[in-house]
Amino acid sequence: MADFGFAKVDESAKQALVNEVFSKVAERYDQMNDLMSGGLHRLWKDDLITWLNPPRGARSFDVLDVAGGTGDIAFRIARKGGTGTNVTVADISPEMVAEGKKRAFAERLTGKCRFTVGNAEMLGFPDGSFDAYTIAFGIRNVTSIENALDEAYRVLRPGGRFLCLEFSSVAVPGLEQVYEAYSFSVIPAVGKVVTGDGQPYRYLVESIRQFPNQATFAGMIENAGFDRVQFRNLSGGIVAMHSGWKI
């Protein structure tokens, strides 16, 4: 059983629940991220891309962005990287992928970003296909984090890098209580006003509570085979970035 806050959900049913959640919020997902985080998610994502540091020149640099949804991470990578940087987005939600494709066309990035429907635990790419693997606010929603990490390791080339941005465990005394109260009262209420349904956002908040803390998740990344694993806290540990290398 997977434990989602106040609700117990069979792992066999988790993927269906996740699919339902994101199909409901796809068109307003980015708007909701702004409202839920006060715009901070944009700074967190910028920090992730800065740490990735895609090459600026013509050297080939292939990135897989998993759970990339509407393209927020992919577009940042494409803009910061040089002419040799290309991003493939894989997301399990067809609705999110469709939204990403529309945004890529509108922002004239279809030449550097392609969108595919795919499961993080069963990626449809050959071994050693990518130079970097990114996942932002998505790994906590997979059925098996271990399987997703194994797949990340498999599709990376030797010397490739894994980077994850995810909600984590607050590390500042007193902030945790304030953050939890905000999460369980304000976020679902805002979600209901904007999208007409607060329940998907209650799921998203509850899923955060169940995600491993920074050190535990770093250990899981190491167990998947990655080397030089480290993490950086952002906003007092509300979110954390984890990095690992396939050596």
Secondary structure as UniProt FT lines:
FT   STRAND          2..4
FT   TURN            5..6
FT   STRAND          7..9
FT   HELIX           11..25
FT   HELIX           26..28
FT   HELIX           29..37
FT   TURN            38..39
FT   HELIX           40..52
FT   STRAND          61..66
FT   TURN            69..70
FT   HELIX           72..80
FT   TURN            83..84
FT   STRAND          85..91
FT   HELIX           94..106
FT   TURN            107..108
FT   TURN            110..112
FT   STRAND          113..117
FT   TURN            120..121
FT   TURN            127..128
FT   STRAND          130..136
FT   HELIX           139..141
FT   HELIX           145..155
FT   STRAND          156..167
FT   TURN            173..174
FT   HELIX           175..195
FT   HELIX           199..209
FT   HELIX           214..223
FT   TURN            224..225
FT   STRAND          227..234
FT   HELIX           235..237
FT   STRAND          239..245
//
